[in-house]
Structure formats: structure tokens, C-alpha cells
């Protein structure tokens, strides 16, 4: 099979294949992006670049249905969630268009000694490489390319091999929005070719969203070549249930947090850590609510849970669940598959010697743990190599902030799931990566923060 292909996970049908870029074409693409940087960054004003990015967002909105149908075919996302992803991408482009001037405004520095003035002036670095995953084909590109094009960088974009049609559609939107043809270039490249791109002196930085293994490989090559890198990797986000007056509302949030994008989100709630007195009531209600959700046709507007993204993903999740139970975990409910459709699943009694204790479940599988106290809940939450997001549910405001301070993660959401926003920084610590995307922090990763000191 071709490296890049649309394979509908709902049916297994290969719809279309795409040729991989040749080495000569790839070298030419790097050269074109490099040549385009000067004109794009210095030959335009920030207002002109913002206008183009605003148009990119508008075109996403105008082509909303078409774009949603593409990713539903590519990776099985239920159509309503696919439409929601397009809408969120529109909001990201609008945010960076609205705030471009403020994000790039000179930042004065108060001098401690001497006369005159000093300030930081932000400017672009050059060509950036984006390596994108399959789970959010539009959103991931928007949060990387949107701010960096406004800044004046140019983009080489390698999308996931199973998302070539959405990659093609995004590139077309950028061109139709009036950006120079070489400011944003989609490349269907192999992993070996990507190593060459990162090492190329014309490329100034790389952003990857993907697995820890991919992140380590990219960071190694980037480090050898002194390139700035931003990594957003995996997560096994804890969902702490500490105190509540409304357990049904907590359970509803827990189900939503686990099943977003079929459970195939790095920052989805995956480990549910519940204090003793709430454990059994939560487990009973949560199991009933989660298993009530059955997989369905991703093209139906009523479907909440579609197929997993591919046969490979389904095989991996099936193997994880089987190994977990073989090693002593209790299968409370669910398990099993029908093709790439995976049943919602609840596991308990996962001990530290079980592989499942340290693994990330990328699909509709929830692990539920009992904690004797707040401190034990926090210790369980932190006992992982990951540190992306986390969720704390309590009706005690002091406890909420106390626990938030103790959790080792890049993001803590208190009494809320799905509360991400275009203005809120996204990223993690530990093996979940480093750097931030979205908001002003996302716009500050790939810039030259140039000091200009003027004598008195």
C-alpha cells in the first residue's frame, strides 16, 4: 500500500492513494519555502498577513461540510465532531488575525542602569516544519501554521499518512486565501525524508504532535542540528473525583472527557481516580453511562462514537485490553471489537506491575482507580511518565487549587472538560513534551525575540 492513502476505517476500503514526494521535489520545496520567507516576512505588514490568515479561517467555514466529510472518511471521526473541529479551527485563525498586531508589538524593557531605552522586537525565524497527527487533521494544522504564518515564518507541512486528502484541502485553502504559493507547502514525505528536512540548514525549527517515540527521534535530529523544536506528545490524563454534591454531573463530564474523538485524544481523560467514599457509586454510574454509548456510523449526525482510526489502532487497543486482563485487571464491562469499531470498556484493579498502569489507552477504554485520600489521589495522578492535562472535580474551592498546585501536568481543568480555548496555552511536561501552542504562548515559540538597546 502507498505511504499516503485514504482508507475508510468504517469499511476498510482504500479510497485513494497519493504518491510520495521524490527527493528532488522535496529539496525544491525546501528551497521554495526558503526563498518565499523574505518576501512574506519583510515584504508584507503584519496587518496584511493577518488578513490572509483571516481569509483562511473564512474559507474553512465556507467549506465546513466538505472538510468534515473528508476527515470522517480518513479517520472515522463522527460527522458532528468533525464539523466541530472545523469550527474550532476557524476560531483559531480568527484569534491570530484579531491579535496579530498585539502579539508582535514591541515589548519595552525598564532599564535598571544607564540612559536610553531597550525593547524586544519579535520577528520570524524562517522555514518551519510541521509534523501533524491524524486525530485532529485541521485543528492541529491551525494551531501550528496560523500563528507562525502571521509572524512571517513559512511552512512545510507533513501530515499523517492516513490524512492526505485533508492535507490537500488545507493547502488549497491557503492558496485560495491569497498566500504566496510557497509560504505554505504540503509535502507527502517519508520519515527518512523528514530527517533530511530537519537537518537542512534552510529549515529553522520543527513542531511535532505525535507519539513519544516519534518525538524522541525528531528531538534527537533537531538537537544534533541545533534546531528549535516544540513537541506535543502522548498523555494519560488523570480525572480526580474528590468531592461533589452532584455525582451525575461528574459522571456526565467523565463520559464526555473519555469519549471525545472516540477516546483518541492526547489530552482525553483516561485514568479516573476516585476517593473511597465515592468510588463504588461513581463506578456504577460511570460504567452504566459509558457502556450505553455504542459505536455507530460516523456519517450519521446521531453518532457519538465511530470506528477507531485504523486497523492498526484497533489491533493495538485490543492487545492492550487483553494484556491488562491477563495481568490481573478486572474487565468491569465492554471489551471486544467489530472490525475497527471498539466497544466502550471499563477496567479496574490495575496494579503498578500491570502494563496497563503505565500505558496510554488511545480509544474508548477507561481505567478506574480507588484512592484512600486526597494525597493518595494526587500521588496516583502523578505516578506516570506523562504530564499533559488533568481534571479535578471537587466542590471545595480551596481543595481544587491545592490539588491543582500539586499535579505534575501542563494543564489542570477544575470541574470542567472540553474547556480548551484558542486563547489558552496547550502543552505538557515530562514525557508529554515541551513548548506550548495556542494563545500568546503559542505565538512566542518560533520567533526571534531581538533585543534593541538604544543609548541615551
DRENLO-179921 format. One record per residue (C-alpha): residue number from 0; z, y, x. Coordinates in pm, 1 decimal. Each point is the difference from the previous one (the first is absolute). Example, Ala and Ser with C-alpha at 12.3 -4.5 7.8 and 13.67 -1.06 7.14 Angstrom:
! residues 2
R    k        zz        yy        xx
R    0     780.0    -450.0    1230.0
R    1     -66.0     344.0     137.0
! end
This chain:
! residues 456
R    k        zz        yy        xx
R    0       0.0       0.0       0.0
R    1     -66.4     355.3     116.2
R    2     290.1     197.8     142.8
R    3     -38.3     254.3    -281.7
R    4     -48.3    -137.6    -348.0
R    5     103.8      63.0    -359.2
R    6     155.3    -325.3    -122.8
R    7     143.1      31.1    -348.8
R    8     345.9    -163.5      22.3
R    9       6.0     -60.3    -375.2
R   10    -305.6    -226.0      16.0
R   11     -56.1     -80.5     368.3
R   12    -355.7     134.5     -29.5
R   13    -154.4     168.8     302.8
R   14    -166.8     303.8    -152.4
R   15    -146.1     170.5     305.2
R   16      16.6     -14.4     377.8
R   17     -34.7     286.4     246.2
R   18    -129.6     -15.3     357.8
R   19     240.6      74.9     282.0
R   20     -85.5     304.0     211.1
R   21    -170.3     -73.8     333.1
R   22     155.6     113.2     326.8
R   23    -280.5     250.9      46.8
R   24      47.9     140.6    -349.9
R   25     374.3      23.3      54.2
R   26     -37.9     190.6     325.4
R   27    -239.0     237.1    -174.4
R   28     248.1      49.9    -285.7
R   29     276.7      93.3     243.0
R   30    -237.9     242.7     168.4
R   31     -98.8     158.8    -330.8
R   32     361.6      45.0    -109.8
R   33      84.3     148.0     339.0
R   34    -294.5     240.4     -13.1
R   35      88.7     104.8    -354.2
R   36     358.2      91.3      88.7
R   37     -71.8     336.8     156.7
R   38    -200.8     132.3    -292.4
R   39     235.8    -140.9    -261.7
R   40     322.4     121.5     164.9
R   41    -109.5     331.8     148.1
R   42    -314.2      82.5    -194.7
R   43     180.0      -3.1    -334.8
R   44     310.9     169.5    -132.0
R   45     294.1    -191.8    -138.2
R   46     -91.6     136.7    -343.6
R   47    -351.8    -140.2      29.9
R   48     129.7    -340.9     104.6
R   49     252.9       7.2    -283.9
R   50    -277.6      70.8    -249.4
R   51    -188.1    -309.0     117.4
R   52     310.8    -215.5     -29.0
R   53      66.0     136.5    -347.0
R   54    -350.8    -107.1     -94.1
R   55      68.3    -347.4     140.4
R   56     291.2     -23.7    -241.4
R   57    -206.8     127.3    -290.5
R   58    -268.9    -260.2      65.8
R   59     261.5    -274.5       3.0
R   60     101.8     120.9    -344.3
R   61    -356.8      20.7    -127.3
R   62     -75.6    -354.4     121.7
R   63     339.0    -134.7    -104.7
R   64    -117.4    -293.9    -210.0
R   65    -264.1    -112.7     247.4
R   66     244.0      14.6     290.2
R   67     266.6    -192.1    -190.1
R   68    -243.3    -274.9     -94.8
R   69    -100.0     -41.4     365.0
R   70     349.0     -74.6     127.4
R   71      77.1    -218.5    -298.3
R   72    -292.8    -215.4     114.6
R   73      88.6      20.9     367.2
R   74     369.4     -81.2      -2.8
R   75      95.3     -79.5    -357.9
R   76     195.3     312.8     -89.5
R   77      55.5      32.2    -377.5
R   78    -232.0     269.8    -128.1
R   79     273.4     232.6    -127.6
R   80     173.4     -11.3     338.1
R   81    -335.4      55.9     170.6
R   82     -55.2     310.6    -211.8
R   83     349.3     115.9      91.4
R   84     -77.9     -42.4     369.7
R   85    -310.1     217.6     -34.9
R   86     208.4     263.8    -179.8
R   87     262.0       0.0     277.6
R   88    -277.2      39.8     256.5
R   89    -130.4     302.7    -190.4
R   90     349.0     151.2      14.3
R   91      19.6     -55.6     376.8
R   92    -326.9     182.2      63.3
R   93     109.4     282.6    -230.6
R   94     331.3      32.6     182.8
R   95    -163.3      38.8     339.8
R   96    -260.7     238.5    -137.1
R   97     270.3     212.3    -164.7
R   98     227.9       2.7     305.1
R   99    -244.5      -6.5     289.4
R  100      51.5     360.3     103.9
R  101     378.1     -25.5     -13.4
R  102       4.9    -328.2     192.3
R  103    -210.6     150.9     278.5
R  104     163.5     343.5       6.6
R  105     137.6     124.7     331.3
R  106     367.9     -86.2      43.9
R  107     199.5     270.8     182.0
R  108     273.3     -88.5     248.5
R  109     301.8     223.7      51.0
R  110      29.2      71.9     371.6
R  111     342.1     -46.3     159.5
R  112     -87.6     200.5     309.2
R  113    -268.6     249.6      94.5
R  114    -221.2     233.3    -195.9
R  115    -318.1     -64.5    -190.6
R  116     -67.9    -281.9    -241.4
R  117     -79.8    -367.7     -24.1
R  118    -145.5    -219.6    -267.5
R  119    -148.2    -343.6     -65.0
R  120    -362.2     -16.1    -106.6
R  121    -118.1    -329.5    -145.6
R  122    -349.9    -125.7      71.9
R  123    -193.0    -324.1     -20.6
R  124     -11.9    -268.1     268.8
R  125    -349.6    -140.6     -51.5
R  126    -125.3    -337.0    -119.4
R  127     256.7    -219.8    -175.6
R  128     -31.4    -365.6     -91.7
R  129     146.7    -122.6    -328.0
R  130      53.7    -372.8     -52.4
R  131      68.8     -57.1    -368.4
R  132     136.3    -294.7    -204.0
R  133    -132.2    -159.5    -316.4
R  134     294.5      56.6    -234.5
R  135     -59.8     370.4     -77.8
R  136    -362.0      62.3      98.8
R  137     -20.5     365.6    -114.8
R  138     357.7     119.7      35.9
R  139      30.3    -116.2     360.7
R  140    -316.5     184.4     100.2
R  141     103.2     314.4    -187.8
R  142     336.0      31.1     170.9
R  143    -155.8     -46.3     345.5
R  144    -334.4     176.2     -24.3
R  145      93.8     282.0    -240.8
R  146     244.3     190.2     222.6
R  147    -177.9     -77.5     323.9
R  148    -335.6     129.9    -120.2
R  149     167.5     317.5    -127.2
R  150     150.7      42.6     345.4
R  151    -346.2     -30.9     156.3
R  152       6.2    -352.1     143.1
R  153    -297.0    -228.7     -60.3
R  154      41.6    -354.4    -129.3
R  155    -123.1    -347.7      80.8
R  156     118.1    -226.4    -281.9
R  157      24.4    -378.5      27.1
R  158      94.4    -144.8    -333.8
R  159     122.8    -352.4     -71.1
R  160    -277.3    -264.1      12.2
R  161      51.0     -76.4    -369.5
R  162     -44.8     365.2    -102.4
R  163    -351.7      90.9     116.2
R  164    -119.3     126.5    -338.3
R  165     287.3     243.9     -43.7
R  166     -44.8     107.9     362.7
R  167    -364.2      75.5     -73.3
R  168      92.0     191.1    -316.1
R  169     256.4     214.1     182.8
R  170    -245.2      93.7     275.6
R  171    -254.8      98.7    -264.5
R  172     255.6     225.7    -166.6
R  173      72.6     177.5     328.2
R  174    -369.1      60.8      53.9
R  175     -53.9     112.9    -359.2
R  176     293.4     239.2      36.0
R  177    -188.3     190.0     267.6
R  178     173.7    -113.7     317.4
R  179    -223.2     -31.2     304.4
R  180    -142.9    -352.0       5.8
R  181     172.9     -79.9     328.0
R  182     344.6     140.2     -86.9
R  183      80.9    -322.9    -187.8
R  184    -171.0    -323.2     104.7
R  185      67.9    -340.5    -152.2
R  186     -32.4    -286.3     248.8
R  187     -17.4    -372.0     -81.9
R  188     143.4    -105.0     335.0
R  189     159.3    -317.8     134.7
R  190     346.7      -8.6     156.0
R  191    -153.3     -31.3     347.3
R  192    -214.7     304.6     -65.8
R  193     304.4     193.2    -122.4
R  194     175.1     -65.6     331.5
R  195    -297.2     167.3     166.7
R  196      20.1     297.6    -234.9
R  197     371.3      55.9      70.2
R  198     -65.0      -9.3     374.4
R  199    -293.1     242.0     -19.2
R  200      94.8     336.6     158.1
R  201    -177.3     185.1    -281.2
R  202     255.7    -135.9    -249.7
R  203     331.0     188.7      -1.7
R  204     221.7    -199.2    -234.0
R  205      28.4    -293.8    -235.8
R  206     180.3     -64.0    -326.9
R  207      47.9    -353.0    -127.4
R  208     151.0    -135.4    -318.2
R  209      31.2    -376.9      15.7
R  210     198.2    -290.8     134.4
R  211     248.3       8.5     282.5
R  212    -228.2    -216.9     207.6
R  213    -291.6     239.3     -45.8
R  214     227.3     296.4      69.2
R  215     124.0    -148.1     327.5
R  216    -354.8     -71.3     114.8
R  217    -118.5     351.6     -83.2
R  218     306.6     163.2     156.4
R  219     -50.1    -199.6     319.8
R  220    -359.6     115.0      40.1
R  221      88.6     356.3     -98.0
R  222     287.6       5.2     248.0
R  223    -217.8    -117.7     286.6
R  224    -242.6     279.0     -80.6
R  225     261.3     270.9     -70.9
R  226    -101.2      47.8    -362.9
R  227     221.4     130.7    -278.1
R  228      56.5    -266.5    -264.4
R  229     156.0      -8.2    -346.5
R  230      96.5    -340.4    -138.5
R  231      97.7     -88.4    -356.7
R  232      76.1    -369.6       6.0
R  233     176.6    -253.1    -218.6
R  234     318.5      24.9    -198.7
R  235     257.1    -218.3    -169.7
R  236     161.4     278.4    -197.5
R  237     348.3     -57.0    -140.1
R  238      88.8      90.1    -359.5
R  239     377.4      43.9     -18.1
R  240     175.5     -28.7    -336.3
R  241     350.8     138.1      52.2
R  242     117.0     147.8    -331.2
R  243    -160.2      81.3    -333.9
R  244      67.3      88.2    -361.3
R  245    -346.4    -119.1    -102.1
R  246     -93.9    -334.2     153.2
R  247    -311.8     -28.4    -214.9
R  248    -139.5     318.8     155.0
R  249      77.0    -129.1     348.5
R  250    -175.6    -328.5     -78.0
R  251    -304.3     187.2    -132.9
R  252     -15.9     199.2     324.7
R  253      42.4    -317.6     203.8
R  254    -291.1    -172.6    -173.8
R  255    -219.1     306.3      43.5
R  256      99.1      30.5     364.9
R  257     -84.3    -363.6      68.4
R  258    -330.2     -22.9    -188.4
R  259    -173.0     323.1     105.2
R  260    -345.8    -102.8     123.0
R  261      88.6    -363.1     -66.4
R  262     286.8      25.1     247.5
R  263    -254.0      73.1     272.7
R  264     145.9     325.9     124.6
R  265     179.8      54.1     328.6
R  266     262.4     215.6    -171.3
R  267      46.2    -217.8    -308.4
R  268     354.9    -109.7     -83.9
R  269      21.5    -354.8     134.3
R  270     366.6     -89.5      68.0
R  271     236.6      59.8    -291.0
R  272     358.6      32.3     121.6
R  273     254.0       3.4    -281.4
R  274     378.8      38.7       9.2
R  275     208.2    -293.9    -127.5
R  276      94.9     132.5    -339.7
R  277    -361.1      83.3     -92.9
R  278    -172.7    -290.7     173.4
R  279     -23.8    -259.2    -276.9
R  280     -81.8     244.5    -282.7
R  281    -263.1     163.1     218.8
R  282    -149.2    -332.1     108.1
R  283     -25.0    -124.7    -358.1
R  284    -158.7     316.9    -137.4
R  285    -224.5      53.2     302.2
R  286    -128.8    -358.7      -3.2
R  287     -78.2      19.7    -370.0
R  288    -179.6     333.0      32.1
R  289    -193.4     -88.7     316.0
R  290    -122.8    -337.7    -119.9
R  291    -108.8     151.5    -330.7
R  292    -278.5     171.3     197.8
R  293    -290.3    -240.8      32.0
R  294    -312.6      42.9     212.8
R  295    -309.8     116.5    -184.5
R  296    -354.9     127.6      29.9
R  297       5.6     307.8     227.0
R  298    -278.9     158.3    -204.8
R  299     219.6       6.0    -311.4
R  300     192.5     320.9     -65.4
R  301     296.2    -211.5    -117.3
R  302      39.2    -186.9     328.5
R  303     300.7      82.1     216.6
R  304     -38.3    -281.6     251.2
R  305    -342.3    -103.4     126.1
R  306     -96.5    -258.1     261.9
R  307     115.4      33.5     356.6
R  308    -251.3     170.9     225.0
R  309    -159.4    -309.8     149.9
R  310      25.6    -374.6      41.0
R  311     152.9      54.9     342.1
R  312     273.9     220.1    -146.1
R  313      71.6    -252.1    -275.7
R  314      16.7    -290.7     243.9
R  315     243.1     194.0     217.8
R  316     232.8      88.9    -287.4
R  317     -10.6    -353.8    -139.7
R  318      96.7    -136.1     341.9
R  319     287.0     249.1      30.5
R  320     151.4     -98.9    -334.2
R  321     -30.7    -371.3      75.9
R  322     159.6      39.8     342.6
R  323     280.9     210.8    -149.3
R  324      94.1    -269.7    -250.4
R  325     -39.3    -280.1     253.9
R  326     245.6     186.0     222.4
R  327     259.7      29.9    -275.3
R  328     -86.3     298.4    -219.5
R  329      34.3     -40.9    -376.3
R  330    -313.2      48.4    -208.0
R  331     153.6     164.8    -305.1
R  332    -331.7      45.1    -176.8
R  333    -373.6      13.2      57.4
R  334    -188.2    -115.3     304.1
R  335    -343.2    -153.4      -9.0
R  336    -351.0     137.1     -25.3
R  337    -325.0     -26.8    -188.6
R  338    -270.8      87.3     246.4
R  339     100.6     341.0     135.7
R  340     226.9      70.3    -295.6
R  341     362.3     -43.8     108.7
R  342     286.2     -35.5    -244.3
R  343     291.4     242.5      16.2
R  344     276.7    -168.7     196.4
R  345     374.2      44.7      58.9
R  346     181.7    -151.5     299.6
R  347     374.3      -6.2      72.6
R  348     234.8    -163.1     253.0
R  349    -208.9     112.1     296.8
R  350     210.2     -38.8     313.3
R  351     -60.2     158.0     342.2
R  352    -133.0    -329.9     138.9
R  353    -275.7      -6.4    -264.1
R  354    -337.7     139.5     105.4
R  355      -7.0     194.7    -327.3
R  356     302.4     204.8     109.5
R  357    -210.3     192.2     251.7
R  358    -346.0     -18.2    -155.7
R  359    -185.1     251.0    -212.8
R  360    -123.6    -146.9    -330.0
R  361    -328.6     173.6     -82.5
R  362     -35.2     -91.0    -364.5
R  363     204.8     -39.2    -321.5
R  364     292.9    -184.0     161.0
R  365     351.7     146.3     -14.5
R  366     299.0    -104.5     210.1
R  367     342.8      65.0    -154.1
R  368     318.6      15.7     209.4
R  369     367.2      31.2     -93.9
R  370     223.1     247.2     186.0
R  371     379.8       5.4     -16.2
R  372      26.3     373.9      66.6
R  373    -186.8     319.6      72.6
R  374      33.5     -60.1     373.2
R  375    -136.8    -352.4     -30.2
R  376    -291.7     126.7    -208.9
R  377     -85.7     256.1     267.7
R  378      31.4    -260.4     274.9
R  379    -238.4    -229.6    -188.9
R  380    -241.9     287.1     -58.1
R  381      -6.9      81.3     370.8
R  382     -18.9    -360.6     121.0
R  383    -376.9       4.4      36.4
R  384    -254.2      95.8     261.9
R  385    -160.3     234.9    -252.3
R  386     100.6     353.4     -93.4
R  387    -256.5     153.8    -233.1
R  388     144.6      85.7    -341.7
R  389     312.3     -83.2    -200.2
R  390     142.8      44.5    -348.3
R  391     361.5      69.1     -96.5
R  392     118.2     -28.2    -359.5
R  393     344.3     130.7     -85.7
R  394     159.7     236.9    -249.3
R  395     229.4     136.2     271.6
R  396    -167.1     301.9     169.5
R  397     233.3     -12.1     298.7
R  398     -66.0    -368.3      51.4
R  399    -374.0      59.2     -25.3
R  400      -7.9     249.5     287.2
R  401     255.2    -194.5     203.2
R  402    -213.7    -313.2     -18.2
R  403    -323.1     194.0      57.8
R  404     145.0     127.8     327.5
R  405      73.3    -355.5     114.8
R  406    -332.9    -160.5     -83.5
R  407    -238.2     -48.0     292.4
R  408    -328.1     102.9    -157.9
R  409    -250.8     281.9       0.9
R  410      42.7      60.6    -374.0
R  411     283.7     -40.3    -251.0
R  412     -59.9      35.9    -374.1
R  413     310.1      37.7    -213.4
R  414     -15.8    -125.5    -359.4
R  415    -379.7       9.9       2.0
R  416    -310.2    -202.6      80.1
R  417    -352.2     135.2      10.3
R  418     137.1     340.5      98.6
R  419    -235.9      59.4     291.2
R  420    -183.0     331.4       3.1
R  421    -276.2     170.3     193.5
R  422     253.6     242.1     147.3
R  423     244.8    -272.6     110.0
R  424     -29.7    -151.0     349.4
R  425     -77.7    -372.4      10.7
R  426      91.0    -221.8     295.3
R  427     257.5    -226.4     155.6
R  428     208.9    -102.5     299.0
R  429      58.7    -320.7     194.4
R  430    -288.8    -247.6     -42.5
R  431    -136.7     198.1    -293.6
R  432    -160.4     239.3     245.7
R  433      27.8     366.2      91.5
R  434    -148.8     331.9     -97.8
R  435     -35.0     142.8    -348.1
R  436    -273.4      57.5    -255.6
R  437     -15.8     233.5    -301.4
R  438     159.5     341.2     -40.2
R  439      33.7     242.8     287.0
R  440     128.5    -272.9     233.0
R  441    -319.5    -197.6     -50.3
R  442    -205.7     305.1      89.3
R  443     195.6      47.8     322.1
R  444     -78.2    -331.0     170.6
R  445    -345.7      57.5     148.7
R  446      12.5     365.7      98.2
R  447      29.3     190.9     323.8
R  448     314.6     207.6     -44.3
R  449    -107.1     258.7     253.8
R  450     258.8     243.4     132.6
R  451    -128.4     356.1      39.2
R  452     244.9     227.6     187.6
R  453     -75.4     370.0      11.1
R  454     182.3     215.1     253.7
R  455     175.0     319.4    -105.5
! end
